[in-house]
């Protein structure tokens, strides 16, 4: 299979940018899914030691990927402790 792809790339060099962009997009999609699985407070991997991980987040913890003009260090705690 790889030999066929290599042969096609030698005969059609204009396909090289296509492979680069498709590979980059697939890599970024996999990295985003890994970030969602590891950093999102709604995901619980260890139910015995940490059954509700969203309760352990402080008010100044950033868990969103992109926040416009948000300074997390100035937020005050507005919820009770459990």
N, C-alpha and C positions, 0 to 999 in steps of 0.2 A: 504494500500500500504506500509506504513512504517512498519507495523507489519510483512509483508511478507519479506521485506528487512532485518529486525532484525532477523527473523527466519533463513534466508539464511546465514547471517553472523555468527550466532551461530553454524550452522552445517558445514560451510566452512570458517574457520577463515583466510584462505589464501586470501580471497577477500578484507580484510580490507585495505591493502596497495593500492589496485586498487581504492577503494573509496576515499582514502586520496589524491592520485595523481590526479584523475579526478576532485575532488572538488577543489583542489588547482589550477589546470589549469583553471577551469571555473572562479574561483575568480580572478586570475590574468588577464584573458582576459576581464572580466567586469571592473576591475580597469583601464586597459589600454584604453578601450573604453571611460570610464568616463574622463580620462585625456585628450584624444583627443577632446572630446566634450567641456571641460571646459578651457583648456589651449592653444589650437591651435589658432593662430591669424587669420586663415581663417574662423573660425566659428563666426557668428554674432547672438547673442541671442536677443539683444535689438537694433532694427533698427531705433528707434526714437531718442534715445540719443547718440548712437555710431554707425553710419551707416557704417563706414569703420575702424574697429579696428586695421587693419594692419598698418595704417598710424600713429598711436599713439605709436608704438613700438620704443624705442630708439635703438641706434646702439649696446649698451651693454646689451640688454635684451636677455636672453637665452630662446628659445622656442623649441629647438630640444631636443629630449629625450636623445640622446647620441652623443657627439661630441668628437672626438679624438684630443687631444693636442690643444684645442681651448681656448684661454683666452679672454673672452668677455669684460673684463674691458679695454683692450687696443685698441679696435676697434674705428675707427673714423667714423663720420657721412659722408656718401657719397651720400646722396639723399637730395632733396630740401624739405622744409616745405610746406605743403598745408593748 
